[in-house]
Amino acid sequence: MKQQNIRWGLVIFITPMLLWLLLLIVLPQLDMLFMAVRAENDLGEMGFSLINFKTFFFEPIYWRTFARTATFAIFVTFLTFVITLPVAFYITKVVSPKFQGFLAVLILMPFWVSELVRVYGWMILLRESGFINHFLVKFHILDKPVEMLYNDATMIMGLVYTSMLFMLVPLLSVLESLDNSLIEAAYDLGANMWTILIKIIIPHSMPGIVSGSIVVFMLTLGNYLTPNLMGGKNGLWFTEQIYNQFIASFNWNQGSAFGFLLLILSSVIIWVGLKLSKQKLGQVMQ
């Protein structure tokens, strides 16, 4: 009787999760795939066709935009790691334990507001009439205000800022388990900072690095708001093309094909990254 109660408890526990996965992830993806493989024939009738997928590969604007988006997403992921690793190490290994929680809350606070508000905050700072331009002109660093928005550098900065938390949290988790005596012993044996970083810190942090990189890469690759607002019209991003197919052209079949290709191609890139880092998905997601 007790074993039966445990089984029913397990069923009740996992049922909401399975329903969530089925209704919000599996079924929408299947429906998107069904729409992607349908197109009108010469008679104007809807039928099975791969023309929507062929359009991606035979129209240079589409696959070049995806290549550009994936390249920027990889660069943003690497830049986010470079910025957050020293921060995570400082919080876990340098700061007194009684201040670690306080610093963690300070880092989390900007993320309590929506991404839209944070992006608009950067736009207010960087626009021609914004605070930064006003400061630079007032102290005669610039002769006149300059447009800092609507370029790739600003877009990358915004993407890094909106993704930092998802890299920082896994790094904090893995660095907390790093034994301080290993670093002290390395210093006693004459190792310099770079040797300790490469031989001790990065290998120990690899599960957190890979886990954070997967999340940051996927969020950056699928981001629409930040590239659209901070990159401007010249900041081509693949999600914008998906949006245009659905909303502007009202071509849901083509948009579904692009969305499904985004999922497949990003999964392939992550698989390649796991192979290169010699990590397993089950280990890094623990």
N, C-alpha and C positions, 0 to 999 in steps of 0.2 A: 504493500500500500504506500509506503514511504517513497519507494522508487518511482511509482506511478505519479505521485504528487510532484516529484522532482521533474519528471518528463513534462507534465502539464505546465509547471512553472517555467521550464525552458521554452516551451512553445509560446506561452504568453509573452515571454521576454523578447523573443526574436521576431515575433509576428509583426510588430510595428516597423522594425527595421527592414524586414523583407518587403512589406507593403510599400515603404518609402522608396526602396530601390526599384521595385517593379513599376510603380505608378509614375515616379518622377525621373527615372533614369532609363530603365530598360524599354518601357513602352514608347516614350518619346523618341528614343533613338531608332527603334524599329519602324515607327511611323515616318521618321525623317528618311530612313533608307527606302521605305516603300515609295515615298514621294519622289525621291531622287532618281529612281529607276523607271519613272513614268514620263512620257513626253507625247506630244501630239504627232501623229503621222500625217501623211500627205492628204488624207481625207478629213483631217481635223479631229480624229478620234484619239483618245488617250490609250496608250499601250506601253508594253515593256520596251525600254530603250536605254542605252548607255550614253546617249548623246550629251546628257548633262555632265557626265564625267569627262567625256572627250573634250568638251569645251574648255575645261580647266587646262588640259595638257596641250591643246592645239592653239590656244589663244595666249600669246606671250605675256600680256598684261596681267593675267591671272596667276600663272605659276611664278612669274618674276616677283609679283607682289607678295606671294606666300614666301618665296625664298628670302626676300628682304625682311619680312616680318619675323621669320624664324631666326635669321641672323641677328637682328636687333634683340630678339627675346633671349638668345644665348648670351649676347654681350651684356644685357641687363642683368641676367642671372649671375654671371661672373662678377660684375661690378657690385651687385648687392652682397655677394659673398665677401668680397674684398673689404667692403665697408663694415659689415656686421661682425666679422670674425674678431677684430680688435675690441669692438664694443662688448661682445659676449665674453671674451677672455677677461677684460677689465672688470666686468660685473661679477664674474664667478671666481676669479683668482686674485684680484688686486684689492677690490673694495672690501671693507669690513663686512662680515655677514649680516650685521644689524642694519646696514644701509642697502643691501642687495634688493630687498623687496621694494624699498622706496624708489630706487632707480628703475626697477622693472615697471613699476606703476607709471613713472614719468614717461617711459618709452611707450607704454600702452595708451596713454591719455589721448594723443592725437588721433588714434584709430577708433576712438569711441564715437566719432562723428563719421558721416558717410563719405565715401570717396569723392562724390561730387563737391561737397563743401571744401575738402582739402585741396582739390584741384583748382577750384575757384580762388582759394586763398593764395596759391602760387601765382595764378594769373593776375591777381590784384597786385602782388609784389613785383612782378616782372614786366608789367605793361609799361608803356612809355610814360604815363603819368603816375606810375606806381612809386612806392617808397624807395626802392633800390635806385631807380633813376634819379629821383629827387635828391637822395643822399650823395650820389656820385657827382651830380651837377653842382650841388651846394658847396662841396669841398674841392671843386675845380679838377676833379679826376676826369670828367667828361665835359666837353664844350656844350653839348646839347643832349637831350634824352635819346636813347637808342631803343629800337624794338628788340626785346629779348625773347619774345614769344614766337611761336609758329616756325620752329626749326627743329632739326633732329636732336641737337644737344639738349634743348629744353624738354623735348618729349622724353628723352632717355632719363633725365633728372626726375621728371614726374613719375615715370614708371618705376624707377628705383625707390623713390620715396614711398609710393603706394604698396610696394612689395616687401619692404624691409622687415616687417614684423614676421612674415611667414618664413624668412630665413633665420631670423634672430632666435625665435623660440626653440627650434630644434637644436641650434648651436648651444644655447644656454643649457638645454637638457643634457647633451652629451659632455659638455665641458665640466659640468658639476661632478661627474663621475670620474674625472681625470685626477689621479693621485698627485698631489703637489710634490711629493717626495721624488717623483720621477724627474720633474723639472729641476728641483734642487740638486739632485745627483748629477744631472747633465751639466749644470753650471759648475759643480765641483770638479768635474772631469775635463773642464776647459771648453765645453761647447758654447758657441755663440748663439745669438737670438735666432738667426736664420736656420741654423742646424736644429735647434729645439723645435722650431715651427714645422720644419719639413719632416723631421724624424719622429717627433713625439705628438705634437698637437694635432696636425692635420690627419695622420693615420688614425689616431684615437677618435677624431671628430668625423671621420668619413661617413658613418651612417647618418649623422645629422646633416652633413653637407649635402649628401645625395638626396635625402628626404626634403630638405628645404629647397634644393635646386629644382626638384620635380614640381613642387607646388608653385614656386616663383615662375618657372618657365611656362607652366600651363596657364597661370593667371595672366602673365604678360602676353603670351601668344593669343589668348582669347579676350584681351582687354579691348574695349571699344571707346570708353569714355575719355581716358587720358590721351591716347593718340589723336582723337578727333578734336579735343579742345586745345591741347597744347602743341600738337604737331601741325595743325592748320590744314589747308587744302593740299599742300605738297607732301604731307606726311602720310603716304599711302600705307594702309594697314589692311590686312586680309579680312578682318572682321567688318570693316567698313564696306567692303565689296559684298559680303554676305548680307549686311543690312540693306544695301542698295538693291540687291536682287529681291529681297522679301518686301521691302517697303516702297522703294522708288519705282522699281520695274514691276512689282507685284508678280514676280516669277518665282513662285514658291518651290517649284520643282528644281530649278537651277540653284536657288538658295539652299535647299536641302542637300543637294549634291556637294556644294561647297562646304557646308557645315559638317557633313559626314567625312569629307576629305580632310578637313581640319583635324577632326578627331583621329583618323587613321594615321595621317602623316605625323602628327605630334606624338602619337603613341610609338611610332617607329623611331623617332628621334630620341625619345626617352629610353627605348630598348637599347639603342646604340650607346647611349650614355651609360646605362647600367653595365653593359658589356665592357666598355672602356674603363670604367671605375672598378670593375670586378666585384660589384655589389649585387645582392639579390633584393628584389622588390619587397619580399616578405620581411627581410631583416631591417631595411631602412624605414619601413612603415610601422615598426613596433613602438 
